[in-house]
Amino acid sequence: MTQFPPPGAPRARIPSPQQPPPSYPRIRPGLWRRCLWSGLALWASTALAVQVSGSTALLPTLVLLGSFLVPVTFVLWACERHGRDLGVNVILGCFLTGGTLGILGAALTKDLLLYPSPRMFAVLGLAEEAMKLGALLFVLRRQTRIRGLRAGLVLGAAVGLGFAAMEGVGYAFHAAAGTPGLDLGELLETEILRGVPASVGQGLWTAIAGGVLLACRHPNGRFRLTGTVAATYLGVALLHTLAESTHGIAVWLVVRLTGGEPGRRLFTEGYIAHPTEAQQHLFALLSVGGLIVVALLGLAWASTLTRRDPSWRSTP
């Protein structure tokens, strides 16, 4: 027998079918800004504490903060801006999977290639970009609804920045443990170099490749390997190769500009024996400047793609 509520009793509120309750975690607006500035403050405070105390107990904290600050800030921005339609779980999955698979592929490739050379950097660029695109395909293999340039740019950047975060941790620990004693200056220089221009570059290259890949995706979710996708992959691999080669190119240019005799061994060895103070400053300028130039090339390429696609300017 059906029982009805007594007259005057409050009725249970039924969710409106036009406004279903959201299934994604709510991200507070502007959280990524607070994360960026508070993270910078914590990183600087930790570096000061290490400098004053000389203790190595804070080194893991310093390394993790410096390596993950920029990538995590981007993930928070992506979740706030695009989490509604892409899904926070997909964005985080791309970030974590890209970092894990990308760094494994890079480690295996570097073990097979014995010494720095143009061939090594070319193979490394092709292998790492292939691993990052493979991570993107793995995460989206069952997400047939996700396609289009905007989704590919955001999720590709998440994959690339996840890789950059894990790679930055490796470089920072190598800088901390690779020399006798604690060279805090070299560690901070490595974290700044890998944390900003290198991270931006890694995110941009995979964002470009992912954007073109998902723009060519079928409505049924099947990925297509078109000529445009292949050409884009080779292009971003070339940018990756240029970025990896900036160290050797900077060494060669320093010797060339300071009146020395540059040779091929300078590029493969990657250092100058007994450099002067002027050579050290010039090398820092050229190596960082080279990374910035490559990152700007990637940014210009990504901007060209967004200008051609009107869906990027629409708010999800």
C-alpha positions in Angstrom: 0.0 0.0 0.0 1.4 3.4 -1.0 1.9 5.8 1.8 1.7 9.5 1.2 3.2 12.2 3.4 0.8 14.0 5.7 -0.5 17.4 4.5 1.9 20.2 5.2 5.0 18.0 5.5 8.1 19.3 3.6 8.7 17.5 0.4 12.1 16.0 -0.5 14.0 18.0 -3.0 14.6 16.2 -6.2 17.6 17.3 -8.4 16.5 19.0 -11.6 17.4 16.9 -14.6 18.6 20.1 -16.4 21.2 20.7 -13.7 22.7 17.4 -12.6 25.1 17.5 -9.6 28.7 17.8 -10.8 30.7 14.6 -10.6 34.1 16.4 -10.5 35.9 17.9 -7.5 35.4 21.6 -7.1 38.5 23.7 -7.6 38.5 27.1 -5.8 39.0 29.9 -8.3 42.5 31.3 -8.2 43.9 28.3 -6.4 46.7 28.0 -8.9 47.9 31.5 -8.2 48.0 30.9 -4.5 49.9 27.6 -5.1 52.5 29.4 -7.3 53.2 32.2 -4.9 53.1 30.1 -1.7 55.3 27.5 -3.4 57.9 30.1 -4.4 58.0 31.4 -0.9 58.4 27.9 0.6 61.1 27.1 -2.0 63.1 30.3 -1.2 62.7 29.7 2.5 63.9 26.1 2.2 66.9 27.2 0.2 67.7 29.9 2.8 67.5 27.3 5.6 69.8 24.9 3.7 72.3 27.8 3.2 72.3 28.9 6.8 72.3 25.4 8.4 74.3 23.5 5.8 72.1 20.5 6.6 71.2 18.1 3.8 68.0 16.9 5.5 66.0 19.5 3.6 67.4 18.7 0.2 64.5 16.4 -0.8 62.0 19.1 0.1 64.0 21.7 -1.9 64.3 19.4 -4.9 60.6 18.4 -5.0 59.4 21.9 -4.5 61.6 23.3 -7.3 60.8 20.5 -9.7 57.0 20.2 -9.2 56.0 23.8 -8.6 55.5 24.9 -12.2 53.9 21.6 -13.4 51.5 21.3 -10.4 50.5 25.0 -10.9 49.6 24.2 -14.5 47.6 21.2 -13.4 45.6 23.3 -10.9 44.9 25.9 -13.6 43.8 23.2 -16.0 41.5 21.6 -13.5 40.0 25.0 -12.7 39.6 26.0 -16.3 38.9 22.7 -18.1 38.0 20.2 -15.4 34.3 20.5 -16.0 34.3 19.0 -19.5 37.6 17.1 -19.6 37.5 15.7 -16.1 39.9 16.2 -13.2 40.8 12.4 -13.2 41.8 12.6 -16.9 44.0 15.6 -16.4 45.7 14.0 -13.3 46.0 10.7 -15.2 47.8 12.4 -18.1 50.1 14.2 -15.7 51.1 11.1 -13.7 51.2 8.7 -16.6 53.2 11.1 -18.7 55.7 11.6 -16.0 56.2 7.9 -15.3 56.2 6.5 -18.8 58.2 9.4 -20.3 61.0 9.2 -17.7 61.2 5.4 -18.1 61.6 5.8 -21.9 64.2 8.5 -21.5 66.2 6.5 -19.1 66.2 3.4 -21.3 67.1 5.5 -24.4 70.0 7.3 -22.6 71.4 3.9 -21.5 71.6 2.7 -25.1 73.2 5.9 -26.3 76.7 6.0 -24.8 77.8 9.6 -25.3 76.3 13.0 -26.2 76.2 13.6 -29.9 73.8 15.1 -32.5 72.6 11.6 -33.3 71.9 10.9 -29.6 69.9 14.1 -29.1 67.9 13.4 -32.3 67.0 9.8 -31.2 66.3 11.1 -27.7 63.9 13.7 -29.0 62.1 11.1 -31.1 61.9 8.6 -28.3 60.8 10.9 -25.6 58.1 12.5 -27.7 56.9 9.1 -28.8 56.7 8.0 -25.1 54.7 11.1 -24.1 52.3 10.6 -27.0 52.0 7.0 -26.0 51.1 8.0 -22.5 48.4 10.3 -23.9 47.0 7.6 -26.0 47.0 5.2 -23.1 45.0 7.5 -20.8 42.5 8.4 -23.5 42.1 5.0 -25.0 38.6 4.6 -23.5 37.7 8.3 -23.3 36.1 8.4 -26.7 34.2 11.6 -26.0 37.5 13.6 -25.6 38.6 15.0 -28.9 39.4 18.3 -30.5 42.3 20.8 -30.6 41.6 22.4 -27.2 41.4 19.1 -25.3 44.6 17.9 -27.0 46.5 21.0 -26.1 45.5 20.9 -22.4 46.0 17.2 -21.9 49.2 17.1 -24.0 50.6 19.9 -21.8 49.7 17.9 -18.7 51.6 14.9 -20.1 54.6 17.0 -21.0 54.7 18.8 -17.6 54.4 15.5 -15.7 57.5 14.3 -17.6 59.3 17.6 -16.9 58.6 17.3 -13.2 60.0 13.8 -13.0 63.0 14.7 -15.2 63.7 17.9 -13.1 63.9 15.7 -9.9 66.5 13.6 -11.5 68.6 16.5 -12.7 68.4 18.2 -9.3 69.4 15.1 -7.4 72.3 14.6 -9.8 73.4 18.2 -9.2 73.2 17.7 -5.5 75.0 14.4 -5.3 77.2 14.6 -8.4 79.9 16.8 -6.8 81.7 16.4 -3.5 80.0 18.4 -0.8 76.9 20.5 -1.1 77.0 23.0 -4.0 73.8 24.9 -3.3 74.4 27.4 -6.1 74.6 24.7 -8.7 71.5 22.9 -7.3 69.4 26.1 -7.4 70.7 27.0 -10.9 69.7 23.5 -12.1 66.2 23.8 -10.6 65.6 27.3 -12.0 66.8 26.1 -15.5 64.8 22.9 -15.5 61.8 24.3 -13.6 60.9 27.2 -16.0 62.2 27.1 -19.6 62.7 23.4 -19.8 59.3 22.6 -18.2 57.5 25.1 -20.5 59.2 23.6 -23.5 58.3 20.0 -22.5 54.7 21.0 -22.0 54.5 23.0 -25.2 55.9 20.3 -27.5 53.5 17.6 -26.2 50.6 20.1 -26.2 51.2 20.8 -29.9 51.4 17.1 -30.8 48.4 16.2 -28.6 46.3 19.0 -30.0 46.9 17.9 -33.6 46.4 14.3 -32.7 43.0 14.9 -31.0 41.9 17.3 -33.7 42.2 14.4 -36.2 40.4 11.9 -33.9 37.3 10.2 -35.2 33.9 10.9 -33.4 33.9 7.2 -32.5 37.2 7.6 -30.6 39.5 6.0 -33.1 42.9 7.8 -33.5 44.1 8.5 -37.0 47.8 8.7 -38.0 47.5 11.3 -40.8 50.3 13.1 -42.6 49.6 16.2 -40.4 50.0 14.2 -37.2 53.3 12.6 -38.5 54.7 16.0 -39.6 53.7 17.6 -36.2 55.4 14.7 -34.3 58.6 15.2 -36.3 58.5 19.0 -35.8 58.1 18.8 -32.0 60.8 16.1 -31.9 63.1 18.6 -33.7 62.3 21.3 -31.1 63.1 18.7 -28.4 66.4 17.9 -30.1 67.3 21.6 -30.3 66.6 22.0 -26.6 68.7 19.0 -25.6 71.5 20.3 -27.8 71.7 23.8 -26.3 74.3 22.7 -23.7 76.7 21.5 -26.3 76.0 24.3 -28.7 76.6 26.9 -25.9 80.0 25.3 -25.1 81.0 25.4 -28.8 79.9 29.0 -29.1 81.7 30.1 -26.0 85.0 28.7 -27.3 84.4 30.2 -30.7 83.5 33.7 -29.4 86.4 33.8 -26.9 89.0 33.1 -29.5 89.6 29.4 -28.9 89.7 26.5 -31.3 86.3 24.8 -31.3 86.0 21.2 -32.3 83.5 18.4 -32.4 84.8 17.0 -29.1 83.6 20.2 -27.3 80.0 19.4 -28.2 80.3 15.7 -27.3 82.2 16.3 -24.0 79.9 19.2 -23.0 82.4 21.2 -20.9 85.4 23.5 -21.2 88.6 22.6 -19.4 89.6 25.4 -16.9 87.0 28.0 -18.1 87.6 31.6 -17.2 85.0 33.6 -15.3 83.9 35.4 -18.5 83.4 32.0 -20.3 81.3 30.8 -17.4 79.0 33.8 -17.6 78.8 33.6 -21.4 78.0 29.9 -21.2 75.1 30.5 -18.7 73.7 33.2 -20.9 73.9 31.2 -24.1 72.6 27.9 -22.6 69.6 29.5 -20.9 69.0 31.8 -23.9 68.9 28.8 -26.2 66.2 27.1 -24.1 64.2 30.3 -24.1 64.4 30.6 -27.8 63.3 27.0 -28.4 60.4 27.5 -25.9 59.4 30.7 -27.7 59.3 28.8 -31.0 57.0 26.2 -29.4 54.8 29.0 -28.0 54.5 30.7 -31.4 53.5 27.3 -32.9 50.9 26.7 -30.3 49.5 30.2 -30.6 49.1 29.7 -34.4 47.0 26.6 -33.7 44.8 28.3 -31.2 44.1 31.2 -33.5 42.9 28.8 -36.2 40.5 27.0 -33.9 37.5 29.0 -32.6 36.6 26.4 -29.9 39.7 27.4 -27.9 38.2 30.8 -27.2 35.0 29.3 -25.9 34.6 28.8 -22.2 33.7 25.2 -21.3 
